[in-house]
């Protein structure tokens, strides 16, 4: 305390004065200079002794209660911060900044399917006397017995039924490789001429002895709801920047006169639904496949984004991705993109679906994306979970492509007229 320091200071001063007097008394005036300390030495001694006393007092207080704040009111009391457990107070990126918002593909896809259901419900009910093609119809070809392909086909058929579309299925078991290209081509030709069929989908992959390119080229471009025919691909990759070219509204997929691949279209639709405008922004697409990477890069370019495609030969991938406002990962490698690659506030659309071993999971594995979700969501603003992000959008876009195909065939006036008829019937029913 201050009072103790003052007492020590006074004691030291008296001690040094007494020492000086004793030296004079014993040796006389001639010995005073040799024995008497200088003024600076006196002050230094006072300071040293004071510090020793304070240190010993503080050490005693620390040993008595090392984790408590001293209750002494003195300003010289030693204060030690309280220790807390890491589980509740340890600082981390997740506790210091909000986590990214999930882009809920399930809810968005459900909303789109609900919109389609509402529009299709305005059409006249299908009866035996209805002309062919009065309602949109999707034909699906399944070759082989792959369980995953069978599951996807069942999901597509159910989706058609739920929204009021007609569905047609042709299954070839391909036992002992007995299915030929000629057989498949004949079925596709039949569907091409069928007025009740507005969309044709060949479930991929096909068996090794079947040439996928030959089969896909056989589908009429206007019924190619997968958007994989070379004619549809060529139109997607045309920027129409030359003089006299017709300008397309790339912000309205329903207005396009051709089919856009379902998964890339779903990626852009997700961005639209959460209000992300990519115009003028840096967008990086990881992967250059014909099914996703290249088509989604072109869709971003049509929306006036500055697009970079990253692939296996790209130098310093991390630096390229780090500069992106929007990242679309479609490379098919589990957790290839760590959170450290991402720019703060970026929007991430993860197309990858990869299985990794997980002993805690019921099936022994779990699904993950191309992006390390847990780390990325501490950095980016929006991110799609896997599963539940892009996956549900693919079927929703397939249904929309089929509906658009029906409208191109019958004209938008058909749906408008049906809506007027439904409204008139409702009015008449109210009068009765």
VEXBA-472908 format. One record per residue (C-alpha): x, y, z; residue number from 1. Coordinates in steps of 0.02 Angstrom, whole numbers. Layout:
REM VEXBA-472908
ATOM     c1     c2     c3   k
ATOM      X      Y      Z NUM
...
***
This chain:
REM VEXBA-472908
ATOM     c1     c2     c3   k
ATOM      0      0      0   1
ATOM     51    181    -16   2
ATOM     67    200    174   3
ATOM    188     53    182   4
ATOM    294    123     42   5
ATOM    303    291    132   6
ATOM    359    204    294   7
ATOM    493    107    201   8
ATOM    553    264    115   9
ATOM    565    357    281  10
ATOM    655    210    362  11
ATOM    782    201    222  12
ATOM    815    387    229  13
ATOM    846    380    418  14
ATOM    958    227    393  15
ATOM   1069    313    267  16
ATOM   1079    473    372  17
ATOM   1127    371    525  18
ATOM   1260    282    423  19
ATOM   1332    447    369  20
ATOM   1338    512    549  21
ATOM   1420    351    610  22
ATOM   1554    366    478  23
ATOM   1591    546    530  24
ATOM   1595    502    713  25
ATOM   1715    358    690  26
ATOM   1833    427    560  27
ATOM   1816    611    571  28
ATOM   1786    737    434  29
ATOM   1921    665    320  30
ATOM   1827    499    301  31
ATOM   1655    568    260  32
ATOM   1685    577     73  33
ATOM   1743    396     59  34
ATOM   1600    318    159  35
ATOM   1450    429    124  36
ATOM   1343    368    -23  37
ATOM   1302    488   -163  38
ATOM   1128    563   -181  39
ATOM   1091    453   -331  40
ATOM   1141    297   -237  41
ATOM   1025    343    -95  42
ATOM    876    362   -211  43
ATOM    918    200   -303  44
ATOM    922    103   -140  45
ATOM    753    171    -90  46
ATOM    675    116   -254  47
ATOM    751    -59   -249  48
ATOM    694    -96    -73  49
ATOM    519    -31   -111  50
ATOM    504   -146   -264  51
ATOM    563   -297   -165  52
ATOM    431   -266    -33  53
ATOM    290   -243   -159  54
ATOM    342   -400   -256  55
ATOM    343   -507    -99  56
ATOM    171   -443    -52  57
ATOM    101   -479   -226  58
ATOM    176   -654   -230  59
ATOM     94   -695    -64  60
ATOM    -75   -636   -130  61
ATOM    -53   -739   -292  62
ATOM     -9   -899   -201  63
ATOM   -157   -877    -86  64
ATOM   -283   -863   -230  65
ATOM   -209   -875   -406  66
ATOM   -374   -873   -501  67
ATOM   -465   -736   -407  68
ATOM   -466   -551   -431  69
ATOM   -392   -466   -278  70
ATOM   -523   -382   -171  71
ATOM   -401   -253   -105  72
ATOM   -449    -77   -161  73
ATOM   -267    -28   -184  74
ATOM   -220     19   -362  75
ATOM    -57    -78   -343  76
ATOM   -146   -246   -315  77
ATOM   -106   -379   -445  78
ATOM   -256   -424   -553  79
ATOM   -263   -592   -646  80
ATOM   -403   -624   -773  81
ATOM   -522   -766   -737  82
ATOM   -498   -926   -838  83
ATOM   -648   -991   -938  84
ATOM   -679  -1152  -1033  85
ATOM   -645  -1157  -1222  86
ATOM   -811  -1239  -1258  87
ATOM   -906  -1081  -1213  88
ATOM   -789   -935  -1241  89
ATOM   -651   -987  -1361  90
ATOM   -649   -867  -1506  91
ATOM   -668   -942  -1680  92
ATOM   -720   -884  -1855  93
ATOM   -894   -952  -1828  94
ATOM   -919   -857  -1666  95
ATOM   -848   -694  -1728  96
ATOM   -940   -688  -1895  97
ATOM  -1111   -751  -1952  98
ATOM  -1119   -914  -2049  99
ATOM  -1169   -917  -2232 100
ATOM  -1352   -936  -2277 101
ATOM  -1399  -1100  -2359 102
ATOM  -1473  -1093  -2534 103
ATOM  -1618  -1211  -2505 104
ATOM  -1634  -1304  -2669 105
ATOM  -1772  -1415  -2603 106
ATOM  -1886  -1269  -2562 107
ATOM  -1847  -1175  -2722 108
ATOM  -1876  -1330  -2829 109
ATOM  -2040  -1362  -2738 110
ATOM  -2094  -1183  -2773 111
ATOM  -2055  -1203  -2959 112
ATOM  -2150  -1366  -2970 113
ATOM  -2296  -1285  -2881 114
ATOM  -2294  -1144  -3009 115
ATOM  -2295  -1270  -3151 116
ATOM  -2436  -1368  -3070 117
ATOM  -2540  -1211  -3059 118
ATOM  -2512  -1167  -3241 119
ATOM  -2547  -1344  -3304 120
ATOM  -2704  -1353  -3198 121
ATOM  -2777  -1216  -3309 122
ATOM  -2779  -1336  -3457 123
ATOM  -2939  -1432  -3497 124
ATOM  -2947  -1604  -3415 125
ATOM  -2877  -1745  -3521 126
ATOM  -3011  -1866  -3582 127
ATOM  -3023  -2006  -3708 128
ATOM  -3088  -1883  -3837 129
ATOM  -2950  -1756  -3805 130
ATOM  -2834  -1732  -3954 131
ATOM  -2655  -1798  -3937 132
ATOM  -2541  -1674  -3852 133
ATOM  -2677  -1580  -3761 134
ATOM  -2567  -1592  -3606 135
ATOM  -2377  -1592  -3595 136
ATOM  -2297  -1763  -3602 137
ATOM  -2122  -1827  -3560 138
ATOM  -2051  -1990  -3629 139
ATOM  -1906  -2072  -3539 140
ATOM  -1792  -2211  -3603 141
ATOM  -1701  -2322  -3477 142
ATOM  -1573  -2447  -3538 143
ATOM  -1495  -2570  -3415 144
ATOM  -1525  -2609  -3232 145
ATOM  -1423  -2480  -3138 146
ATOM  -1509  -2446  -2973 147
ATOM  -1465  -2262  -2970 148
ATOM  -1536  -2238  -3145 149
ATOM  -1694  -2331  -3096 150
ATOM  -1713  -2218  -2945 151
ATOM  -1691  -2060  -3049 152
ATOM  -1819  -2119  -3176 153
ATOM  -1948  -2157  -3040 154
ATOM  -1921  -1983  -2968 155
ATOM  -1948  -1903  -3138 156
ATOM  -2106  -2001  -3171 157
ATOM  -2176  -1956  -3001 158
ATOM  -2135  -1772  -3030 159
ATOM  -2229  -1776  -3196 160
ATOM  -2381  -1854  -3114 161
ATOM  -2380  -1731  -2969 162
ATOM  -2384  -1578  -3082 163
ATOM  -2512  -1648  -3204 164
ATOM  -2401  -1699  -3350 165
ATOM  -2414  -1861  -3446 166
ATOM  -2265  -1979  -3436 167
ATOM  -2210  -2120  -3549 168
ATOM  -2078  -2247  -3502 169
ATOM  -1984  -2375  -3607 170
ATOM  -1868  -2492  -3513 171
ATOM  -1738  -2606  -3593 172
ATOM  -1660  -2727  -3468 173
ATOM  -1512  -2759  -3584 174
ATOM  -1486  -2936  -3521 175
ATOM  -1326  -3006  -3596 176
ATOM  -1308  -2847  -3699 177
ATOM  -1453  -2890  -3814 178
ATOM  -1507  -2709  -3838 179
ATOM  -1449  -2634  -4003 180
ATOM  -1430  -2455  -4061 181
ATOM  -1555  -2490  -4198 182
ATOM  -1687  -2538  -4070 183
ATOM  -1662  -2377  -3973 184
ATOM  -1659  -2270  -4129 185
ATOM  -1824  -2343  -4186 186
ATOM  -1906  -2299  -4020 187
ATOM  -1838  -2122  -4025 188
ATOM  -1901  -2101  -4203 189
ATOM  -2074  -2155  -4145 190
ATOM  -2072  -2027  -4004 191
ATOM  -2010  -1892  -4121 192
ATOM  -2170  -1911  -4223 193
ATOM  -2287  -1933  -4075 194
ATOM  -2393  -1776  -4046 195
ATOM  -2422  -1828  -3865 196
ATOM  -2236  -1820  -3827 197
ATOM  -2160  -1648  -3801 198
ATOM  -2000  -1700  -3716 199
ATOM  -1884  -1849  -3738 200
ATOM  -1755  -1897  -3609 201
ATOM  -1626  -2035  -3628 202
ATOM  -1566  -2085  -3454 203
ATOM  -1376  -2085  -3449 204
ATOM  -1260  -2174  -3442 205
ATOM  -1296  -2300  -3579 206
ATOM  -1212  -2471  -3589 207
ATOM  -1035  -2470  -3658 208
ATOM  -1083  -2548  -3825 209
ATOM  -1207  -2408  -3862 210
ATOM  -1142  -2246  -3938 211
ATOM  -1219  -2108  -3831 212
ATOM  -1183  -1972  -3959 213
ATOM  -1277  -2066  -4095 214
ATOM  -1428  -2091  -3983 215
ATOM  -1433  -1911  -3920 216
ATOM  -1418  -1841  -4096 217
ATOM  -1570  -1943  -4147 218
ATOM  -1685  -1845  -4030 219
ATOM  -1770  -1699  -4115 220
ATOM  -1695  -1535  -4049 221
ATOM  -1866  -1464  -4004 222
ATOM  -1901  -1618  -3896 223
ATOM  -1726  -1629  -3822 224
ATOM  -1776  -1570  -3648 225
ATOM  -1604  -1620  -3581 226
ATOM  -1527  -1486  -3693 227
ATOM  -1389  -1603  -3754 228
ATOM  -1422  -1603  -3942 229
ATOM  -1284  -1514  -4042 230
ATOM  -1413  -1394  -4114 231
ATOM  -1464  -1337  -3939 232
ATOM  -1284  -1328  -3883 233
ATOM  -1239  -1219  -4032 234
ATOM  -1377  -1096  -3991 235
ATOM  -1322  -1089  -3810 236
ATOM  -1145  -1047  -3864 237
ATOM  -1198   -911  -3984 238
ATOM  -1179   -739  -3906 239
ATOM  -1274   -651  -4048 240
ATOM  -1157   -502  -4037 241
ATOM  -1145   -476  -4226 242
ATOM  -1250   -347  -4315 243
ATOM  -1426   -401  -4357 244
ATOM  -1428   -549  -4237 245
ATOM  -1586   -571  -4137 246
ATOM  -1558   -531  -3953 247
ATOM  -1623   -656  -3828 248
ATOM  -1684   -622  -3653 249
ATOM  -1566   -731  -3552 250
ATOM  -1651   -681  -3390 251
ATOM  -1809   -772  -3442 252
ATOM  -1778   -954  -3486 253
ATOM  -1959   -977  -3538 254
ATOM  -1935   -853  -3679 255
ATOM  -1788   -946  -3758 256
ATOM  -1832  -1039  -3920 257
ATOM  -1726  -1191  -3874 258
ATOM  -1687  -1302  -3725 259
ATOM  -1552  -1262  -3598 260
ATOM  -1469  -1407  -3503 261
ATOM  -1561  -1440  -3340 262
ATOM  -1422  -1436  -3209 263
ATOM  -1336  -1277  -3273 264
ATOM  -1506  -1194  -3289 265
ATOM  -1544  -1245  -3110 266
ATOM  -1384  -1163  -3048 267
ATOM  -1432   -996  -3124 268
ATOM  -1611  -1013  -3063 269
ATOM  -1546  -1033  -2885 270
ATOM  -1450   -869  -2901 271
ATOM  -1605   -783  -2970 272
ATOM  -1715   -845  -2830 273
ATOM  -1601   -778  -2693 274
ATOM  -1582   -611  -2783 275
ATOM  -1400   -624  -2840 276
ATOM  -1367   -523  -2997 277
ATOM  -1205   -583  -3079 278
ATOM  -1188   -438  -3202 279
ATOM  -1015   -362  -3190 280
ATOM   -958   -486  -3058 281
ATOM   -813   -607  -3064 282
ATOM   -878   -785  -3084 283
ATOM   -768   -940  -3077 284
ATOM   -827  -1108  -3141 285
ATOM   -725  -1256  -3077 286
ATOM   -739  -1393  -3209 287
ATOM   -759  -1392  -3397 288
ATOM   -876  -1537  -3434 289
ATOM  -1003  -1532  -3575 290
ATOM  -1143  -1571  -3453 291
ATOM  -1115  -1432  -3325 292
ATOM   -952  -1333  -3331 293
ATOM   -958  -1262  -3508 294
ATOM  -1148  -1233  -3516 295
ATOM  -1156  -1144  -3347 296
ATOM  -1006  -1036  -3397 297
ATOM  -1100   -981  -3552 298
ATOM  -1258   -942  -3452 299
ATOM  -1155   -832  -3335 300
ATOM  -1075   -747  -3485 301
ATOM  -1248   -714  -3560 302
ATOM  -1290   -629  -3394 303
ATOM  -1137   -515  -3419 304
ATOM  -1028   -591  -3285 305
ATOM   -839   -597  -3308 306
ATOM   -811   -784  -3318 307
ATOM   -656   -889  -3285 308
ATOM   -655  -1078  -3307 309
ATOM   -537  -1171  -3191 310
ATOM   -476  -1343  -3240 311
ATOM   -338  -1468  -3202 312
ATOM   -207  -1367  -3296 313
ATOM   -247  -1198  -3218 314
ATOM    -99  -1120  -3129 315
ATOM   -123  -1057  -2952 316
ATOM   -305  -1110  -2940 317
ATOM   -320  -1040  -2765 318
ATOM   -279   -863  -2823 319
ATOM   -405   -875  -2965 320
ATOM   -546   -938  -2854 321
ATOM   -502   -812  -2718 322
ATOM   -548   -671  -2838 323
ATOM   -722   -738  -2874 324
ATOM   -884   -659  -2817 325
ATOM   -978   -814  -2877 326
ATOM   -906   -991  -2876 327
ATOM   -988  -1139  -2963 328
ATOM   -898  -1301  -2923 329
ATOM   -932  -1447  -3041 330
ATOM   -776  -1554  -3043 331
ATOM   -830  -1712  -2951 332
ATOM   -695  -1717  -2816 333
ATOM   -746  -1723  -2633 334
ATOM   -704  -1564  -2537 335
ATOM   -579  -1507  -2668 336
ATOM   -612  -1324  -2629 337
ATOM   -562  -1276  -2451 338
ATOM   -633  -1124  -2365 339
ATOM   -466  -1034  -2379 340
ATOM   -489  -1023  -2568 341
ATOM   -647   -920  -2554 342
ATOM   -670   -734  -2551 343
ATOM   -760   -658  -2403 344
ATOM   -944   -639  -2447 345
ATOM   -937   -749  -2602 346
ATOM  -1086   -849  -2666 347
ATOM  -1051  -1035  -2690 348
ATOM  -1153  -1157  -2793 349
ATOM  -1089  -1334  -2766 350
ATOM  -1143  -1455  -2903 351
ATOM  -1034  -1600  -2846 352
ATOM  -1108  -1755  -2767 353
ATOM   -974  -1869  -2695 354
ATOM   -986  -2013  -2573 355
ATOM   -859  -2029  -2432 356
ATOM   -844  -2166  -2303 357
ATOM   -927  -2129  -2137 358
ATOM   -939  -2266  -2006 359
ATOM  -1067  -2165  -1908 360
ATOM  -1188  -2157  -2055 361
ATOM  -1322  -2290  -2074 362
ATOM  -1265  -2333  -2251 363
ATOM  -1081  -2324  -2208 364
ATOM  -1055  -2169  -2314 365
ATOM  -1118  -1992  -2333 366
ATOM  -1134  -1870  -2477 367
ATOM  -1024  -1716  -2489 368
ATOM   -994  -1585  -2621 369
ATOM   -840  -1520  -2711 370
ATOM   -826  -1381  -2580 371
ATOM   -782  -1405  -2397 372
ATOM   -952  -1349  -2335 373
ATOM   -913  -1328  -2149 374
ATOM   -762  -1216  -2181 375
ATOM   -838  -1122  -2327 376
ATOM   -995  -1068  -2236 377
ATOM   -887   -970  -2113 378
ATOM   -824   -863  -2257 379
ATOM   -952   -850  -2396 380
ATOM  -1123   -766  -2393 381
ATOM  -1226   -899  -2481 382
ATOM  -1191  -1084  -2512 383
ATOM  -1287  -1236  -2574 384
ATOM  -1286  -1386  -2458 385
ATOM  -1253  -1562  -2523 386
ATOM  -1374  -1645  -2533 387
ATOM  -1521  -1527  -2546 388
ATOM  -1446  -1391  -2655 389
ATOM  -1428  -1412  -2843 390
ATOM  -1494  -1591  -2853 391
ATOM  -1681  -1554  -2833 392
ATOM  -1667  -1415  -2963 393
ATOM  -1621  -1535  -3104 394
ATOM  -1791  -1620  -3107 395
ATOM  -1881  -1454  -3084 396
ATOM  -1791  -1384  -3238 397
ATOM  -1832  -1544  -3336 398
ATOM  -2016  -1516  -3302 399
ATOM  -2003  -1333  -3350 400
ATOM  -1916  -1376  -3513 401
ATOM  -2056  -1498  -3553 402
ATOM  -2186  -1367  -3514 403
ATOM  -2095  -1239  -3622 404
ATOM  -2091  -1366  -3764 405
ATOM  -2280  -1387  -3750 406
ATOM  -2305  -1199  -3753 407
ATOM  -2196  -1178  -3908 408
ATOM  -2301  -1310  -3993 409
ATOM  -2470  -1242  -3941 410
ATOM  -2430  -1059  -3911 411
ATOM  -2449   -958  -3751 412
ATOM  -2623   -911  -3807 413
ATOM  -2679  -1089  -3769 414
ATOM  -2640  -1070  -3584 415
ATOM  -2712   -895  -3581 416
ATOM  -2873   -959  -3660 417
ATOM  -2882  -1102  -3537 418
ATOM  -2862   -981  -3393 419
ATOM  -3005   -875  -3461 420
ATOM  -3114  -1030  -3476 421
ATOM  -3077  -1082  -3297 422
ATOM  -3115   -906  -3236 423
ATOM  -3279   -902  -3331 424
ATOM  -3332  -1069  -3260 425
ATOM  -3293  -1008  -3085 426
ATOM  -3401   -854  -3113 427
ATOM  -3546   -958  -3181 428
ATOM  -3530  -1077  -3037 429
ATOM  -3540   -933  -2915 430
ATOM  -3700   -868  -2996 431
ATOM  -3782  -1038  -2979 432
***
